[in-house]
Amino acid sequence: MATLRDFYEILGVQKDADSETIKKAYRKLAMQFHPDRNPGNKESEEKFKEAASAYEVLSDSNKRAQYDRFGHQAFAGSGGPQYQNMDDIFSSFGDLFSDFFGGAQGAGRDSRRSGGARRGADLRYISEVDLEDVLKGLEKEIEFTTEKSCEPCNGSGAEKGSQPEVCSTCNGAGQVVARQGFFSMATTCPNCQGQGRVVKNKCKSCKGSGRSKVDRKIRVNIPAGVDTGTRLRVNQEGEGGYRGGPAGDLYVEIRVKDHEIFEREEDHLFSKVQVHYTEALLGAKLEVPTLDGKAELVIPSCTQPGVVLSLKGQGLPSLRGGRRGDIHFECVIEFPKKLSDKEIALLTQLSEISKDSKKSEKSGFWSKKKS
């Protein structure tokens, strides 16, 4: 399996580059490796796809934040958008190519796909998981509604036995180009709304739209170590393609529910533990909760209020793999609200012993000071 290159390295920018710098870097590579400038050159075509994949992530602030934190793992091991054909790229960045290569060239590229096969849109689904699920990961069934090509008309929008007709306004291009001197501007055809085809005898099932609603149920693997904001990419499970085109992708965005015991900070967990004042003075071994079950926490003698004691490796796993984080317990010392006569007597006795000990320490200290 080929090693995925760093997206910043692909575009040749620093990790703190702003959006304009990233856009300019992509423009330079897109111009260099554009298929119209390198016909038949497979190496240029691959570099063109690679640059588009990097730009899609780094130009989106949310995707970029996830990539900076989790790397390629942020996209469920797929390394983010990996384009397999040119039409997907032109579908995603059509407006950019019009800016980069001029209206006429952008229109020409778009006209080859107008009214034809086109990739479906990407979808976003928010999935809530429990903190316990973050520990080991889970397979989860999700349900959502999306669109696909109408089956009776195969996405054409035309009634069976008829076909869409070429738009007379744009001659099938999907765009009309207005030229003034050296300048040209392409706009969406107002007659066919960019489809290049006009349906006169509409399909009864979809009323000419070529699309139909569909309820989907799929199972998604959510890896261990995910956090709120993690986005998992599921290939071709998004909106159905147009007229035989590929489906879009589904992005499952994770929300981790609040936990009744633990608070989370990256891979570490934080909680509090109640310690009786005698246990704090004498030391003890307490049973405390973890996400795996119960564990033993050692309380050293003379533990002070607010002291934090840790269980190493009992926290959450990293999404990138490797060792688990820790659980940190803040000690809350419990004092009784009322004392029995026996307790008062014993504590009075202890107080006298403590006073004698302090006197001895003071005389020793002043003796040493005098010396």
Secondary structure, DSSP 8 states (H G I E B T S, - for coil): ------HHHHHT--TT--HHHHHHHHHHHHHHH-TTTSTT-HHHHHHHHHHHHHHHHHTSHHHHHHHHHHGGGGGTTS-S----SHHHHHHHSHHHHHHHH-HHHHHHHHHTTTTS-B----EEEEEEE-HHHHHH-EEEEEEEEEEEE-TTTTTS-B-TT---EE-TTTTTSSEEEEEETTEEEEEE-TTTTTSSEE-SSB-TTTTTS-EEEEEEEEEEEE-TT--TT-EEEETT-SS--BTT-----EEEEEEE---SS-EEETTEEEEEEEEEHHHHHH-EEEEEEETTEEEEEEE-TT--TT-EEEETT-S---TT-S----EEEEEEEE--SS--HHHHHHHHHHHHHHHHHHHHHHHHHHHHHH-
